[in-house]
Each structure stands twice: as structure tokens, then as C-alpha cells.
Amino acid sequence: MTIEPRLAARAAELIAQSDGLVIAAGAGIGVDSGLPDFRGNEGFWKAYPALGRARMEFTSVASPRTFHDDPALAWGFYGHRLNLYRETVPHEGFSLLKAWGEAMDHGSFIFTSNVDGQFQKTGFDPHAIYECHGSIHHMQCLEPCGNKIWAADDFVPVVDADACRLLNEPPRCPDCGGLARPNILMFGDWGWIERRSEMQAARLGVWLEKVRRPLVIELGAGTAIPSVRHFGHGVVQRGGRMVRVNPREFAVGSAADVGIAAGALEGLNAIAEALS
């Protein structure tokens, strides 16, 4: 699809006028890095054929109940994702965002529903990232027996991708020895330890207080799970502006804002061209 030059130019103007960049990212931002975007069960089953054959829905697999009922399946799914995210190289759009933020008075802060750690991998300040659904690179006790969250660095999953099952020993809680799980907010999840995400949210709140002319660049965030959209709208309601890059749901609420019908990398490249 062709991006209108005037839209890219208007987005470039907004970047030039802003003193702080808010990067609001949903699952769609990772598609250009080769990551799957689970749009409904069909997209999920395409990425995980074994679960498609069993007709297991994403909301069923991505739940604490599966860790209780079938730990090898649950860790087969999350272990595969952990390996995938560790191997993925973030696309060039991440570096463009990083450079734009670094040129602003107050830098940038990221609000993302993604659990993949791609912003940290690009070199963004880990203290300027709010992962509202947690991170696959951190673990917690399944029970949970306490409030501890620890890095997943020492766990290397060996996964039978065809069967979506973990072949080696699953990780254990260092305190009680029980099964560990990713520190991710799952479906039907009453055991998620929010402490890490709450600290990130507090830092974001302090940062936003300092910024006078925030610009939200929202990428790959749809309306199906609207966490990212709600957050971005909140910043706009407090006087910020919005550039929304989305191939399907790109409409914006004000003529002062910009909606670009494109994937993340294509949209960011068009804006970069207008800036140069």
C-alpha cells in the first residue's frame, strides 16, 4: 500500500515539535522481525500446528490451568516462544524510534503489551519500558509461594516443536521447588505477580509528569486486546498528539493526529524519509 507523503510529513512535524516520545507497541510491531501475530485461532494454529490439530485455542493454552494440567505442553508452548524471541533480531524500525527519542529533551518511554523483550534487545533503556503484560524473560512460582520474580536466563528449553512439548526438565521455583512459569499475565490468571510491572508503571507516571509535548507513536496495536490503545488515548487526552501506524485499524480521533495505513517498518521508514 502507498503511504501519502503528506501524512508522513505531518508525522515528521509532530516528531520535531515534541519533547518526549511515547512508543506504544502491540503485537503487530514484531511482524516485520518475523514474529507471529496471533490474530484469532487461525493465526495461532498456523504458528503451532500441533495445537491446531488438537483444536486447542490460544486462550486455553496461554493460561495457568495448562501449567497445572500439562506442564510439558505449557512449557512446550512458552519454551518455544522463549527460544524464538531470544533468536529474533529486531527490525530497523526499532532503531529509528530509538534515534528519534534520543533527540528529544526527555527521551522516550515505551508502553507495550508484548512480552518478547525486543526493545531491550535494541538497546532501549530497560528502566524506560513498561511491559503491561509482563515478560517471558522473567519467571515466577506457579503457586505462587511468594512474591519473587527472577530472570529466565539460566533456562534453555528443549522443545519438540511438532508436538509442542518440552523435552527437558521444566524450571523450578528456587524457594519452594515447585513448578515455575513465565511472569506473564495469562488468560484467567489470578496468580500473576505484578510487582515488576507495577514498578515500571510508576516510573512511566513520573516520566510523563515531566513531558510537556508528548507524542505517542502507536504501532501494531489493534482493538481486540485494547490495552495499548487505551493507554495512548489517555496521553492524547492530557494534551499529547498521536501517530498511529496500523495496516487495518489506522483511524485517529483528531485532524491534528496522523493515521498511517501500513505495517510498522513501512510506516516508520516513510516517516524517516520525510524527516530527512
N, C-alpha and C positions, 0 to 999 in steps of 0.2 A: 504494500500500500504506500502511496505517496504522501509525505508529510508536507502540509502547506508551509512555505517559507515564512509567512507572516506569524504563524503560531510558534515556530522555533525562535524567531526573532523576538517575539513578546516574552517567551520563556527566558531568553538570554537577558532581556531588560530586567526582568524580575530578579534574576541572579545578581546582576550588577547593583541593584538597589537594596539588597538585603544585607543584614548584619549577622545573620545566623541561619544555617541551613539545617532543616529538619528532613531527614531521609526516612520516609515511611514506606516500608517494604513488605509486600506479601509474597506468596509462593511464586508468582509469575516472574519475579526478578531473576530467579535461578534457571529459568528455562534455557536462556542463551548460553549458560555454562554447561548444559547437557543434563540438568536435573529434571526429574519427572514432576509434573504439576498434576496432582490428583484431583482432576475435575470430575467428580462423580465416580461411581464404581467402575465404569468402563475404563477410565484413565488409570485407576488404581490397579485393576486386573491386568491391564496391558503391561504395567511395570512389574507385577507379581503374578505370573500365570498360575502358579500353584494355588494361590488363594482364589483366583478366578475359577479354577476347576472345582474348588470346594465351595464356590459361591459365598465366600466369606467377605462381608462388607468391611470397608475401611474403618467405620465407627466401631465395629466389633473387634477387629484385630488391634486397633490402637486404643486399648483400654486396659486398666489394671486387672480386670477379670481374667484376661487371657494369660497374664503372668502367673496368676494363681492356678488356672486350669491346665495350661500347657506352656510351661516356661520355655521349652525348646522352640516352639512356634513363635512365641512373643519375641524372644531374643533372636530368632532367625530373621524376623522382620526388622527389628530395630538394629540388630547387628549388621545386617546388610546395608541399612541406611548409614550407620556409623562409618563403615568402610567406604561407602560411596562418597560421603561428604569429606572424609579425610583425603580422598584421591582427587576430588574436584578442584579445578583451577578456576577461580572467579573470572568472569569475562571483563573486558576492558572498561565497561560501563562503571564498575565499582571504583576504578582508579580515577575516572573522570569526576565522579561525585566527591571523592576524597580531595582532589585538587581544588574543586570549587569551594568546598567547605573551608579548606586551609587558607583561602584567600579572603575569607570574611572575618570581621572583627572578633566574633565569638565562636568561630569554627563551626563544627557540625555536631549533631546528636542524632542517633539512629533509633527509631521505633520499629521493631519488626516482630511479626508473628512467626517468622522462620526459626527453626531450631538448629540450623546447619552450620553456623559459625563462619559463614563466608565473609562477613565484614571484618571479623578479627583476622582472618587469613589474608585479607587485602592490606592490612596494616592500620586500620582504624583504631583509635584509642579504645581499648576494651572498657574503660570507665565512662565512655560516652555512647554506650549501646544499651538499650532496654529491650530484652527478649521477653515479650509479654507471655509467651507460652513455654518459657524455659529453654534448655539447651541439651542436645543429645550428647554433648561433650562433657556433661556432668551427670553424676549418679546420686541416688538416694536409696534408703532402705525401702523395700516394698511395703512393709507393715504399716507405717514406719515406726521403728523403735525409738526414734529421737528426731532431732532437727538437723542432723548432719547432711551436708552436701559435699561431694568430693569429685575431683577430676577423673574422667574416664580414660586418661592417657595410658594406664597400665593394662587395659583390657583390649585384646586383639581378637575379635570374633572370627571363628572359622565357621562359615555358613555354607550349607548345601542350598545354593540359590534355586535349583529346580524344585526342591521340596519346601523351600523357605523354612529350614530348620537349623538351629545351632548344633554344631558337632562337638565343640569343646565345652569345658565346664563354664556355666554362667557365672557372672561376677557375684560376689557376696558382700554383705554389709560388714565393714570392719569392726563394728561394735557388737552385734548380736549373732553374726554368722548366717543370718537369713538371706534370702534372695534379694539382690539389688535390681533396680530398674532405672531407666533414664529419668533425670529430673525434668520431665516434660509434662505439661498439662495435657492429659488424655481425655477421652470421652468417658463420662460417668465417673470422674476421678475425684474422690474425697480425700485421697492420701498424698496429693502433690504438696511438696514443701515449697512454699512461696518465698521463703526468706531472701534468696538470691535476687529474684525478680523484683521484690519489694524495694531492695536497696538500689537497684538500677532505676526504678521508677522515681524514687526520692531524688536521685542525682539529676534525672531529667527535669523534674519540677524546679529544682534550684537553678539549673541552666536556663530554662525558659523564662524565669523571672528577670534575667539579665538582658535578654534579647528584645530589642525594640521593633525590629522589622523582620520577623521570621518568614522564611519561605519554606513551605512544605513541597518537596518533590516526592510524589507518591508513585510507586512503581509496582505493577503486578498484583494489586490488591483489589479483589472483587467484593461483591456484596454477599456472597454465600456465607463466609465467615467474616463479619464486618469489623473485627477489632481494629484493624489498621485504619479503615475509613473513618470510624467514629473518632479515633484519636486525631487524625488530620483535620476533620471538621471542627474539632474543639480548638485547635490552634488558629484556624481561619476565623472562628467566631470571636477570638480575642484580638483580632486585628492583623492576622497573618494573611499571606497570599498562598495560592496553590497552583502547582503544575502537576497535572495528573497524566501519567503515561500508562495506557492500557489498550490492548488491541480491540476489546469489545465494549467495556463499560468505562468510557472515557469522558462522559459529560461532566461539566463542572457547574457550580451553583451561581457563579457571578461572571459578568463580562470582563471583570478585572483579572480573572483567573484563566488558566490555559488547560485545555484538554487535548491531548495528542493521541490519536488512534494508531498505536504501534506497540511492538514489543519493547522491552526495557532498553536493550542495546541499541536498536534502531532509533528510538526516540532520543536517547542520550547523545548518540552520535550527531543527530540533526541539530540538537541544541549546541553541542560543542562547535559545530561548523559555523553556526550563527554567532557564537561568542568570538570566534577567531576572525 
